[in-house]
Amino acid sequence: MAIYRFRVSFEDYEDIYRELDMPSKSSFLDFHEQIHQSLGFDPAKSSSFYVSNDQWKKGIEITYLPNAKRQANKVLLMEDIRLSKFIDDPHQKFYYIYNFDRTFEFHIELIKILKEEDGKVYPALFKKVGEPPTIINAANFPLMDEIEDDEDDDIIEDDGEEYGVDEEDEFDMFDDESSAGSDNDSTRGSSEDY
């Protein structure tokens, strides 16, 4: 059986990485779990691998715990897909996003294809460099779903206003230079205003 050695590095912290040996028959879910075991992160978070090119452009998505939109688009699931299905290149790359609520983004590159060693247990951590950054405590920050919901609530369709701007208002203060200058001066206010 072939063993894939991957380098997993943080997109924003290239000097922190792990090299992991994964059997070719492993699923993407096995790989996801091994990445987080090597970093000390919780693997029970929605995450996705993207088949990538040399410029780290995201291609086909393979996900774990997909949201409703991803499910509707019939996204591939990590538990259903073997690593070998998407290894087309001896330096295959994957772009990986962990935890869509508090994301960490990773660059993953296949760096070697090895033969299985007798007596060695796989998957295995081959090399560990640097300590991973800590995940920010989520208590003080809204989740992405909450932000998106809030943005949707700001749209008022019934009275023609969107984000607090009335379509009938005229915004011609920059039609000529003289009015632009006077408007600019009037917005500064006097020292009494402060």
C-alpha positions in Angstrom: 0.0 0.0 0.0 1.2 3.5 -0.8 1.7 6.0 2.0 1.2 9.7 1.3 3.4 12.2 3.2 1.6 15.6 3.4 2.9 18.9 4.7 0.1 20.8 6.4 0.9 24.4 7.0 -1.2 27.3 8.2 -1.8 29.8 5.5 -1.0 32.8 7.8 1.8 31.0 9.7 4.0 29.2 7.2 6.7 28.5 9.8 4.2 26.2 11.7 3.5 22.9 10.0 3.1 19.2 10.4 4.1 16.4 8.1 1.7 13.5 8.2 1.9 10.0 6.7 -1.4 8.8 5.5 -2.3 5.5 3.9 -3.7 6.0 0.4 -6.9 4.1 1.3 -7.6 6.6 4.1 -10.7 8.8 3.9 -10.5 12.6 4.0 -12.3 12.3 7.3 -9.3 10.2 8.6 -7.0 12.9 7.3 -9.1 15.7 8.9 -8.9 13.9 12.3 -5.2 13.3 12.0 -4.5 16.9 11.2 -6.4 18.0 14.4 -4.8 15.3 16.5 -1.4 16.7 15.5 -2.5 20.3 16.3 -4.6 19.7 19.4 -7.7 21.2 17.8 -11.3 19.8 18.1 -12.0 17.8 14.9 -15.8 18.1 15.5 -16.1 21.3 13.5 -17.5 21.9 10.1 -14.5 21.9 7.7 -13.7 21.5 4.0 -10.8 20.3 1.8 -10.6 21.8 -1.7 -8.7 20.2 -4.5 -6.2 22.9 -5.4 -3.7 24.0 -8.1 -0.2 25.5 -7.6 -1.8 28.9 -6.9 -4.0 27.5 -4.2 -7.1 28.1 -6.1 -10.0 26.2 -4.7 -11.6 23.5 -6.8 -13.8 20.5 -5.9 -15.0 20.7 -2.2 -14.9 17.7 0.1 -16.6 18.6 3.4 -17.4 17.5 6.9 -20.6 18.5 8.7 -22.0 20.5 5.7 -24.6 23.2 6.2 -27.9 23.1 4.4 -26.7 25.0 1.4 -23.8 22.6 0.9 -26.1 19.6 1.4 -28.5 21.0 -1.3 -25.5 21.4 -3.7 -24.7 17.7 -3.0 -21.2 18.4 -1.9 -18.8 15.4 -1.4 -18.5 14.2 2.1 -15.1 13.5 3.8 -16.3 10.1 5.1 -17.2 8.9 1.6 -14.0 9.8 -0.3 -10.6 8.2 -0.2 -7.5 10.3 -0.5 -6.3 8.3 -3.5 -9.4 9.5 -5.5 -7.9 13.0 -5.8 -4.2 12.3 -6.0 -3.5 13.1 -9.6 -0.1 14.8 -9.2 3.0 13.8 -7.2 2.8 17.2 -5.6 -1.0 17.4 -5.3 -2.3 20.4 -3.3 -5.4 20.9 -1.1 -6.7 24.1 0.4 -8.2 23.3 3.7 -10.6 25.4 5.9 -11.1 24.3 9.5 -14.1 25.5 11.5 -16.2 27.9 9.4 -17.3 29.8 12.5 -13.7 30.6 13.6 -11.6 29.7 10.5 -8.1 28.6 10.2 -6.9 28.1 6.6 -4.3 25.6 5.6 -2.1 24.7 2.6 -1.6 21.0 2.2 0.9 19.6 -0.2 1.8 16.0 -1.0 5.6 15.9 -0.6 6.4 12.2 -1.0 4.8 8.9 -1.8 6.3 6.1 0.2 6.0 2.4 0.6 4.3 1.1 3.8 6.9 0.0 6.4 6.3 -3.3 8.2 5.4 -2.8 11.8 4.7 1.0 11.5 1.3 2.2 12.6 -0.5 4.6 10.2 -1.6 7.4 10.1 1.5 8.8 11.7 3.0 12.2 12.6 6.3 12.4 10.8 7.5 15.9 11.7 6.2 18.7 13.9 7.4 22.3 13.6 6.1 25.2 15.7 3.2 25.5 18.1 -0.2 26.3 16.6 -1.9 29.6 17.3 -4.7 29.4 19.8 -8.3 29.6 18.7 -9.9 32.9 19.8 -12.6 32.4 22.4 -15.9 32.7 20.6 -17.8 34.1 23.5 -17.4 37.7 22.5 -17.8 37.4 18.8 -20.9 36.7 16.8 -20.9 33.6 14.6 -21.0 34.1 10.8 -24.6 32.9 10.6 -25.6 35.5 13.1 -23.9 38.2 11.1 -25.5 37.1 7.9 -28.9 37.0 9.6 -28.4 40.5 10.9 -27.5 41.8 7.5 -30.7 40.3 6.0 -32.8 42.0 8.8 -31.4 45.5 7.7 -33.0 45.3 4.3 -36.5 46.9 4.3 -38.3 46.1 1.1 -41.8 47.4 1.9 -41.2 51.2 1.9 -38.4 51.4 -0.8 -35.6 51.9 1.8 -32.5 49.8 1.8 -29.9 50.0 4.6 -31.5 53.3 5.8 -31.3 55.1 2.4 -34.5 56.4 0.8 -34.4 56.1 -3.0 -36.1 59.5 -3.4 -33.2 61.3 -1.6 -30.9 63.3 -4.0 -27.2 62.9 -3.6 -25.9 65.6 -5.9 -23.4 67.2 -3.5 -20.5 66.4 -5.9 -22.1 67.8 -9.1 -19.8 70.8 -9.2 -16.6 71.8 -7.4 -18.1 74.9 -5.7 -20.9 73.0 -3.9 -18.5 70.2 -3.0 -16.2 72.6 -1.3 -19.0 74.4 0.6 -20.5 71.1 1.7 -17.1 69.9 2.9 -16.6 73.1 4.9 -20.1 72.9 6.4 -19.5 69.4 7.7 -16.4 70.4 9.7 -18.5 72.5 12.2 -17.2 75.2 14.4 -15.1 74.8 17.5 -18.3 75.3 19.6 -19.6 72.0 18.2 -16.8 70.1 19.9 
